[in-house]
Amino acid sequence: MSKQSSRGPAWEALRQAVLERDGYTCAYCGREATTADHVTPKAQGGRDELSNLVAACLPCNSKKQDRVLIRNAGFNPRWLDSLW
């Protein structure tokens, strides 16, 4: 686990909130999500905040690592459903 890794009860509660908000759907590929990914990685100054987290499956989260992806940066179309 890196120095930047999030862990502990507060992180677990935040991770669960992200997964529920995003319907357990990976923001990058649409498969079932089991992790929360930092849109702006902690290594680049990102914070443990709902606005900086998206649900992600383990393969996508692992592949993304500490990069920022412009294409899907923090946007999940399923969030639009909650606005109506």
FIKE-796719 format. One record per residue: residue in one letter; x, y, z of N, C-alpha, C, CB in turn. Coordinates in steps of 0.2 Angstrom, whole numbers, plus 2048, in hexadecimal, padded with zeros to 3 digits. Glycine has a CB too. Layout:
N
PT:A:X:Y:Z:X:Y:Z:X:Y:Z:X:Y:Z
...
***
This chain:
84
PT:M:804:7FA:800:800:800:800:804:806:800:7FB:800:806
PT:S:803:80B:7FC:807:811:7FB:806:816:801:806:814:7F4
PT:K:80A:81B:801:809:820:807:803:824:805:80F:825:807
PT:Q:801:824:7FF:7FB:828:7FD:7F4:824:7FE:7FB:82A:7F6
PT:S:7F4:81E:800:7EE:81A:800:7EA:81C:806:7F0:812:802
PT:S:7E3:81B:804:7DE:81D:809:7DC:817:80D:7D8:820:806
PT:R:7DB:817:813:7D9:811:817:7D5:814:81D:7DF:80D:818
PT:G:7D2:80F:821:7CF:810:827:7C8:811:827:7D2:817:82A
PT:P:7C4:812:82C:7BD:812:82C:7BA:818:829:7BB:812:833
PT:A:7BD:81E:829:7BB:823:825:7BB:822:81E:7BF:82A:827
PT:W:7C1:81F:81B:7C1:81E:814:7BC:819:812:7C8:81B:813
PT:E:7BB:813:816:7B6:80E:814:7AF:811:814:7B6:809:81A
PT:A:7AE:816:818:7A7:819:818:7A6:81D:811:7A6:81D:81E
PT:L:7AC:821:810:7AC:825:80A:7AC:820:803:7B2:829:80A
PT:R:7AF:81B:803:7AF:816:7FE:7A8:814:7FD:7B4:811:7FF
PT:Q:7A5:812:802:79E:80F:802:799:814:7FF:79C:80C:809
PT:A:79A:81A:801:796:820:7FF:797:821:7F7:797:826:803
PT:V:79D:820:7F5:79E:821:7EE:79B:81B:7EA:7A6:822:7EC
PT:L:79C:815:7EC:799:80F:7E9:792:810:7E8:79C:809:7EC
PT:E:78F:812:7EE:787:812:7EE:785:818:7E9:785:814:7F5
PT:R:789:81E:7E9:787:824:7E5:787:822:7DE:78B:82A:7E7
PT:D:78C:81E:7DC:78D:81C:7D5:78A:816:7D3:795:81C:7D4
PT:G:786:813:7D7:782:80D:7D6:787:807:7D4:77E:80E:7CF
PT:Y:78D:807:7D8:791:801:7D7:793:800:7D0:78E:7FB:7DA
PT:T:794:805:7CC:796:805:7C5:79C:809:7C4:790:808:7C0
PT:C:7A1:805:7C1:7A7:808:7BF:7A6:80E:7BA:7AC:803:7BC
PT:A:7A9:814:7BC:7A9:81A:7B8:7AD:819:7B2:7AB:820:7BC
PT:Y:7B1:815:7B1:7B6:814:7AC:7B4:80F:7A7:7BD:812:7AE
PT:C:7B1:809:7A9:7AF:804:7A4:7A7:802:7A5:7B3:7FE:7A5
PT:G:7A4:804:7AA:79D:802:7AB:79C:7FB:7AF:79A:801:7A5
PT:R:7A1:7F7:7B0:7A1:7F1:7B4:79F:7F2:7BB:7A7:7ED:7B3
PT:E:79E:7ED:7BF:79D:7EE:7C6:7A3:7F1:7CA:79B:7E7:7C9
PT:A:7A2:7F6:7CE:7A7:7F9:7D1:7A8:7F7:7D8:7A6:801:7D1
PT:T:7AE:7F6:7DB:7AF:7F4:7E2:7B4:7F8:7E5:7B2:7ED:7E2
PT:T:7B7:7FD:7E2:7BB:802:7E5:7B9:809:7E3:7C3:801:7E2
PT:A:7BC:80E:7E7:7BB:815:7E5:7C2:818:7E3:7B9:819:7EC
PT:D:7C2:81B:7DD:7C8:81E:7DA:7C8:825:7DB:7C8:81C:7D3
PT:H:7CE:828:7DC:7CF:82F:7DC:7CF:832:7D5:7D5:831:7E1
PT:V:7CB:837:7D3:7CB:83A:7CD:7D2:83D:7CC:7C5:83F:7CB
PT:T:7D3:842:7D1:7DA:845:7D1:7DE:841:7D6:7DA:84C:7D3
PT:P:7E3:83D:7D4:7E6:838:7D9:7E9:83C:7DF:7EC:835:7D6
PT:K:7E9:839:7E5:7EC:83C:7EB:7F3:83E:7EA:7EB:837:7F1
PT:A:7F7:83A:7E6:7FE:83B:7E4:7FF:842:7E0:801:836:7E0
PT:Q:7F9:844:7DD:7F9:84B:7DA:7F5:850:7DD:7F6:84A:7D3
PT:G:7F4:84F:7E4:7F0:854:7E8:7E9:853:7E9:7F1:85B:7E5
PT:G:7E6:84D:7E6:7DF:84C:7E7:7DD:84A:7EE:7DD:846:7E2
PT:R:7D7:84B:7F0:7D5:84A:7F7:7D0:845:7F7:7D2:851:7FA
PT:D:7CF:842:7FD:7CA:83D:7FF:7C3:841:800:7CB:839:805
PT:E:7C0:843:7FA:7BA:846:7FA:7B5:843:7F5:7BB:84E:7F9
PT:L:7AF:843:7F6:7AA:840:7F2:7AB:843:7EB:7A3:841:7F4
PT:S:7AC:84A:7EA:7AD:84D:7E4:7B3:84B:7E0:7AD:855:7E5
PT:N:7B7:847:7E3:7BE:845:7E0:7BE:83E:7DF:7C4:848:7E4
PT:L:7B8:83A:7E1:7B8:833:7E0:7B3:830:7DC:7B7:830:7E7
PT:V:7B4:82B:7D8:7AF:827:7D4:7B0:820:7D6:7B1:829:7CD
PT:A:7AB:81C:7D5:7AB:815:7D5:7AF:812:7D0:7A4:812:7D6
PT:A:7B3:80D:7D1:7B7:80A:7CC:7B8:802:7CD:7BE:80D:7CB
PT:C:7B8:7FE:7C8:7B9:7F7:7C9:7C1:7F7:7CA:7B7:7F3:7C3
PT:L:7C3:7F1:7CD:7CA:7F1:7CF:7CF:7F1:7C9:7CB:7EA:7D3
PT:P:7CD:7EE:7C4:7D2:7EE:7BE:7D3:7F5:7BB:7CF:7EA:7B8
PT:C:7CD:7F9:7BB:7CE:800:7B9:7D2:804:7BE:7C7:803:7B7
PT:N:7D0:803:7C4:7D4:807:7C9:7DB:806:7C9:7D1:806:7D0
PT:S:7DD:7FF:7C8:7E4:7FE:7C8:7E7:800:7C2:7E5:7F6:7C8
PT:K:7E4:800:7BC:7E7:802:7B6:7E8:80A:7B6:7E3:800:7B0
PT:K:7E3:80E:7B9:7E4:815:7B9:7EA:817:7BD:7DD:818:7BC
PT:Q:7EB:814:7C3:7F0:816:7C7:7F0:81D:7CA:7F7:814:7C4
PT:D:7F5:821:7C9:7F5:828:7CB:7F4:82D:7C5:7FB:829:7CF
PT:R:7F1:82B:7C0:7F0:82F:7BA:7E9:833:7BB:7F1:82B:7B4
PT:V:7E8:838:7B8:7E2:83C:7B7:7DF:83A:7B0:7E3:844:7B8
PT:L:7D9:838:7AF:7D6:836:7A9:7D1:83C:7A7:7D3:82F:7A9
PT:I:7D3:83F:7A2:7CE:845:7A0:7C8:842:79D:7D2:849:79A
PT:R:7C7:83D:79A:7C1:83B:797:7BB:83A:79C:7C2:834:793
PT:N:7BD:837:7A1:7B8:835:7A6:7B9:838:7AD:7B7:82E:7A7
PT:A:7BD:83E:7AD:7BF:841:7B3:7B9:843:7B8:7C3:847:7B2
PT:G:7B7:83E:7BC:7B2:840:7C1:7AB:840:7BF:7B3:846:7C4
PT:F:7A9:83E:7B8:7A2:83E:7B6:7A0:837:7B5:7A2:842:7AF
PT:N:79A:836:7B8:797:830:7B7:790:831:7B5:797:82B:7BE
PT:P:78E:82F:7AF:787:831:7AC:781:82F:7B0:786:82E:7A5
PT:R:782:82A:7B5:77D:828:7B9:77B:82D:7BE:77F:821:7BC
PT:W:780:832:7C0:77E:837:7C4:779:83B:7C2:784:83B:7C6
PT:L:778:83C:7BB:773:840:7B8:76C:83E:7BA:773:840:7B1
PT:D:76B:837:7BB:764:834:7BD:762:837:7C4:765:82D:7BE
PT:S:767:839:7C8:765:83B:7CF:763:843:7CF:76B:83B:7D4
PT:L:764:846:7C9:762:84D:7C9:75B:84E:7C7:767:850:7C4
PT:W:758:849:7C4:751:84A:7C1:74C:848:7C6:750:846:7BB
***
